[in-house]
Amino acid sequence: MRPSLVAANWKMNGSGDFLRDYAERLELDQPLKIDVVLCPPSIYLAELVRALRETGVACGAQDVGIQPSGAHTGEIAAEMIADAGAEWVIVGHSERRIDQNEKDDLVATKAAAALRAGLKPIVCVGETLAEREAGHEIAVVERQLEAVVDRVDLDGLASGAIAYEPVWAIGTGKSATTAQAQEMHAFIRDKIAHVDAAIARKIRVVYGGSVKAENAEELFGQDDIDGSLVGGAGLDPIQFAEIVHAASR
Ligand code: 13P
């Protein structure tokens, strides 16, 4: 399908000044033809939502707590993210799987929590370099995907996206080749099709890992690459706009 989602994961970057400057310098062809999402650190969500009002650009969080409210110090509920005006949330990013030891089961619970609050989840999957070198990339992605697909409402999941982010391509400047990415995206779609063919046709499978203005067009030309979850290049509003425009052609 045509690419229809480009999201920027700012990771732990930004400040009030940064987001105000970014919102001013982000120039996108209007009306937007695809979903465009910015995911800042949660503390900046409400202000970024306000700064982007009237632009059609949506906001998302980078993580979500699993409980709706209560005695869970430091956690942010999906309902709070929605209350701040955000519509999306990234779950299962490899940096959280690695830094916070998040397991497949927790990632699935987070995706379900997002859907409970009406947020669209971007569920990240992807293998490490060691896993790819051992030839286990398909098995790893299959396991990560199954945990979520078996657990959540698929219509809800299809409102969001699956992001294939090979860990070895994140922040390394070393993107997966278009063939490697397309092969995994086709596998992901096929795997979902075994559960529900209509959902598989509808859900966006986006690629993340050293996506830049220079390689976006070629990636977006692949049959099963429906957009991107951009890291580093998404911190530059000019380059991010170029990636959005490459997806919108
Ligand atoms: P980079 O684009 O910096 O490689 O990061 C990708 C990513 O992790 C997006 O979530």
Residues whose N, C-alpha, C, O or C-beta is under 5 A from the ligand:
A	BS01	13P	N9 A169 I170 G171 T172 G208 G209 S210 V211 L229 V230 G231 G232 A233
